[in-house]
Amino acid sequence: MTPEVSVVIPVFNSAAIVGDTIDRTVAFFRSHGLAVEVVCVNDGSRDDSWQVLRRKAAEHPEVVGLNLLRNYGQHNANLCGFRHARGDWIVTLDAARQNPPAQIPTLPVPAAAACAGFLLAGFHRRLAAVHRRRPPPQPPGPDPPPRGRCRRSARPASSPPG
């Protein structure tokens, strides 16, 4: 059965909270009677995030865990999750619960239908720092080496590590 919604959660060093985020997300969709797929992408965490994702994937049939071989960044982790998502709709959440699952119904779904499947969303309330420290500008040089693609750098939670 194809899920109605795929929730993509990029995870980086979030072992202490990602399990609760997954539990809340699954419970929210179950309570609303919606078929969901929760795609969690471990973005090269150095803590026990991957072990937590494996446990949650075994506990909840809705959860899919992907493990990137190294840290590629949140953007690439999201793209990897999009690539593996099977739902009619894709929603991204933060592992640190900046955007709780209860906010999902507030997304402008009618507007998305009118925009041929594209959904633009923003923060209802920004919880992160307003400014961030920017790295100094780099001198022009050769292009950086290509990064691995999601297809080659991810493995399902059921695969043995290593």
N, C-alpha and C positions, 0 to 999 in steps of 0.2 A: 504494500500500500504506500503510495506517495504521500509524504507529509504535507500538510497545508502550509506550514511555516518551518523554515530552517533558521535556527538561531546560531550565529557564528560568534564564538567567544575566543579572542586571542588571549593567550595566557603566557605571562612571563614572571617567574619567581613569585607566584601567588598561591603556593601550597596551603597557606593558612586560611585562605578565604574562598578559593575556587570551588571546593566541594559544596559549601553552603550556597554559592551562587548557582551551581548546577541544580541542587535540590530545590531551590526556590523557583527556578525557571521551569523545571519539569512539573512541579506542583501547580504552578500558575496555569500552565496549558492543560493539564489534566482537569483542573477545577472548572475550566471553561469548555471542556469537551472537544478540544482541538488536537488534531494529530500534529505532533512536533518532532523535529529532529534537532538535537543540540550538537553542533559541531565545534569541539574545543580543539584549538590549535596551540600546542605547546611550542613556544618560540625560543627554543634553546635554553630553557630555564636551568639554573644551577642548583635549585632546591629540589624538593620532592614533588613538584607540580605534576610531572609525568606519572608518578606512582598514584597520585590522587586521581588523575584522569583515567587511568586504567581501572582503578577500583570503581569509579562512578560508571564507566562504560559497562562493567560487569554487573553493576547493581541496577542500572536503568537501561532498558533496551532502546530508548530514544537517544542515548548519548553515543557519539562517535568521537574517538580521540585520535588526533594526528600529531605526530612528533617530528618537528623539524630538526635537522641534524645540528644546526647552530642557530644563533640569534640572527634573524633576517630583518627584524623590525615589525612593528604592529601592522603597517600597511601590507606588507607581504604575507603576514600571517592571516590577515583578513582575506586577501586574494586567494590564498590556499584554501581557506574555509569555503569561499564562494565556489571554487572549482569542485569541491566535494559535496556541496549542498544539493539536495534533491527536491526541496520544497517549492511550492508555487510562489512563496514570498520568502525573502531573506531579510532577517533583522540582525544587526550586530549589537552585542552587549559587551560591557567591560567586565573583566573578571573581578575587579575591585568594587563592583556594584554601584558605579557612578550612575548608571542607567538601570534602575530596577525593572524586572519583567512587568510589573504592574503599569509601567508607562507605555507599554506596547500598544494598548488600545487607543491611546491618544494620538498615534501617528495618523497622518492624513491619508487614509486608505482610499477614499473616493478620489482625491486628487491624483493618487498614483495610478488608478485605473484610467484616468483621463490622459495621463502622460505615457501611455503605451508601456507600462511596467517599470518606469523609472520613478524612484521615490527619493526626494530630497528632504533631509531632516536636519535639525540642528539641536543644540542644547536647550532644554527648557530652563535649566538653571545650571550655570557653569560651576563645577565643584573644584576644578583644578586651578592652579595658580594662573593669574591673568598674564603674567609675563614669564618668559623662560630665558635662560641664559643662552645666547647664540654662540656657536663656535666662531673663531676668527675666520675671515674669508681665506680660502685656499688659493694659491697662485694657479694660473692656468697650467694644465698639463695633459698628459694622455688620459683617455677615458678610463674609469675604474674597470677592473676585470669583471666579466659578467658573473652574476650571482646564479646559484642553482635555481632551477625551476621547482615549483611546488611538487610537481609530479615525481621528481626524482628525490626530493628531500623529505618526503613525508611517508609515514607508515601508519597503518591502522593500529588501534590500541591492542588488537588481538595478536599482533606480530611480536615476536620476542625482541627485546632490546639488543642493540649491538649490531 
